[in-house]
Amino acid sequence: MATESDGEEEGKLIGGNQNLVVDENLREMAKKASWSVSSCKSDGAQPHLVNIQFQKKVKLQLVVLYVDFKLDESYTPSKISVRAGNGFHNLKEIKTVELVKPIGWIYISLSGTDPRDTFINTFMLQIAILSNHLNGRDTHVRQIKIYGPRLNPVPCQPFQFTSQEFIKYSILR
């Protein structure tokens, strides 16, 4: 799994990671999605929205954002909400995160409080920038990546083995 940001306390993320580090059991899902934003200009009314829609239901586990407070100052998001659902009509908030002067990659896990909930199953994901540092109106998010679990943990294996016992015997010598 991806490493957490430098500090985390009660939904607040402090710092960030300069290098993107993601578990190899995750795959990037961006190419399977249709992306849209709430307005063509970043200085529109808040919240600024990034809508990520999929043609079929997908499993998502991690959202990673690249932001830089040193370069962007008041353009840097300070509060972000991640919502999921079947469409615009039934989005539910999954996570709300406060960022404190972030520089680098910020990891937002979509797993719930229950340890069995390691991912969410959804048609749509929405990232809402609720507020910016220094009460800024414009928003700069330099990159967004979304990750879901790899369906088959054994590469080049046509069968869908899921238990450790099956995976152990899935390759012939």
C-alpha positions in Angstrom: 0.0 0.0 0.0 1.1 3.6 -0.5 2.9 5.3 2.4 1.1 7.9 4.3 2.0 11.6 4.1 4.6 12.9 6.6 2.0 13.6 9.3 -1.6 12.8 9.9 -3.9 13.8 12.8 -7.7 13.5 12.8 -8.2 14.0 9.1 -5.4 16.5 8.7 -2.5 15.8 6.4 0.7 17.6 7.0 3.6 17.7 4.5 3.6 15.3 1.5 5.9 12.9 -0.4 8.2 14.2 -3.1 8.3 10.7 -4.7 5.2 8.8 -5.7 5.2 5.4 -4.1 2.3 3.0 -4.7 2.0 -0.7 -3.8 2.4 -2.9 -6.9 -0.9 -4.6 -6.0 -2.6 -1.4 -7.2 -3.2 -0.3 -10.8 -4.0 3.2 -12.1 -7.6 3.6 -13.3 -7.4 7.0 -15.0 -7.6 5.7 -18.6 -10.9 3.9 -17.9 -12.6 7.1 -16.8 -14.2 10.1 -18.3 -13.0 13.3 -16.5 -14.7 16.7 -16.2 -14.4 19.8 -14.1 -17.0 22.1 -12.7 -15.8 25.2 -14.7 -13.3 26.0 -17.4 -11.7 28.6 -15.2 -10.2 27.7 -11.8 -11.5 31.0 -10.3 -15.2 30.0 -10.5 -17.4 29.6 -7.5 -16.3 27.1 -4.9 -16.3 24.2 -4.4 -14.3 23.4 -7.5 -15.2 19.9 -8.6 -13.4 17.1 -10.5 -15.8 14.5 -11.7 -14.5 11.0 -12.6 -17.0 8.7 -14.3 -16.7 5.1 -15.4 -18.8 3.1 -17.9 -19.0 0.2 -15.5 -18.7 -0.2 -11.8 -15.0 -0.3 -10.7 -13.2 -0.9 -7.4 -11.2 2.1 -6.2 -8.8 2.1 -3.3 -6.6 5.2 -3.4 -6.6 8.8 -4.7 -3.3 10.6 -5.0 -3.0 14.4 -5.5 0.1 16.5 -6.3 0.0 19.9 -4.7 2.7 22.4 -3.9 2.2 25.1 -1.3 5.6 26.8 -1.9 4.8 27.4 -5.6 1.0 28.0 -5.4 0.4 29.5 -1.9 -3.3 30.7 -1.9 -4.1 28.4 -4.9 -3.3 25.3 -2.8 -6.3 23.4 -1.5 -6.7 23.2 2.2 -9.9 21.1 2.5 -10.8 18.3 0.1 -13.9 16.1 0.0 -14.0 12.8 -1.9 -17.5 11.6 -2.9 -18.6 8.4 -4.6 -21.9 7.1 -6.1 -23.7 5.8 -9.2 -24.0 9.3 -10.6 -24.5 13.0 -9.7 -27.8 12.2 -8.1 -26.6 10.0 -5.2 -23.0 11.0 -4.4 -22.0 10.2 -0.7 -19.0 11.7 1.0 -16.3 9.1 1.6 -13.5 11.2 3.1 -12.9 14.8 4.0 -9.2 15.8 4.4 -7.6 19.0 5.6 -4.2 19.8 4.1 -1.7 21.9 6.0 0.8 23.5 3.7 1.3 20.4 1.5 4.2 19.9 -0.8 4.3 16.8 -2.9 2.0 13.7 -3.3 -0.9 13.5 -0.9 -2.4 10.0 -0.4 -6.1 9.7 0.3 -7.2 6.1 1.1 -10.8 5.3 0.1 -11.0 2.3 2.5 -13.5 2.6 5.3 -13.1 2.2 9.1 -13.9 -1.5 8.8 -10.6 -3.4 8.0 -12.6 -5.6 5.6 -13.5 -2.6 3.4 -10.3 -2.1 1.5 -11.9 -0.5 -1.6 -15.1 1.1 -2.8 -17.3 -0.1 -5.7 -18.5 2.9 -7.7 -19.5 4.3 -11.1 -18.5 7.8 -10.2 -15.9 9.6 -8.0 -16.0 13.3 -7.3 -13.2 15.3 -5.8 -14.4 18.6 -4.3 -12.0 21.4 -3.3 -13.9 23.0 -0.5 -11.4 25.7 0.5 -7.9 26.9 -0.2 -5.0 28.2 1.9 -5.1 31.9 2.7 -8.8 32.1 1.6 -7.8 31.8 -2.1 -10.4 31.4 -4.7 -8.4 29.9 -7.6 -7.2 26.3 -7.3 -4.1 24.5 -8.4 -4.0 20.7 -8.3 -1.0 19.7 -10.4 -1.9 16.0 -10.9 -4.5 13.5 -9.8 -4.1 9.8 -9.9 -6.6 7.1 -8.9 -5.8 3.5 -8.1 -7.8 0.3 -7.7 -6.8 -3.2 -6.7 -5.2 -5.4 -9.3 -7.7 -8.1 -10.2 -5.1 -10.8 -10.5 -2.1 -10.5 -8.2 -0.1 -13.0 -10.3 1.1 -11.3 -13.6 0.5 -13.3 -16.8 -1.8 -15.7 -15.1 -5.1 -16.3 -16.9 -6.9 -17.7 -13.8 -8.3 -15.6 -11.0 -6.7 -17.1 -7.9 -7.5 -15.1 -4.8 -6.4 -17.1 -1.8 -2.7 -17.4 -0.8 -3.0 -21.2 -1.0 -4.1 -21.1 -4.7 -1.5 -18.5 -5.6 1.2 -20.6 -4.1 0.5 -23.4 -6.5 -0.5 -21.3 -9.6 2.8 -21.5 -11.4 4.3 -24.7 -12.8 8.0 -25.3 -12.9 
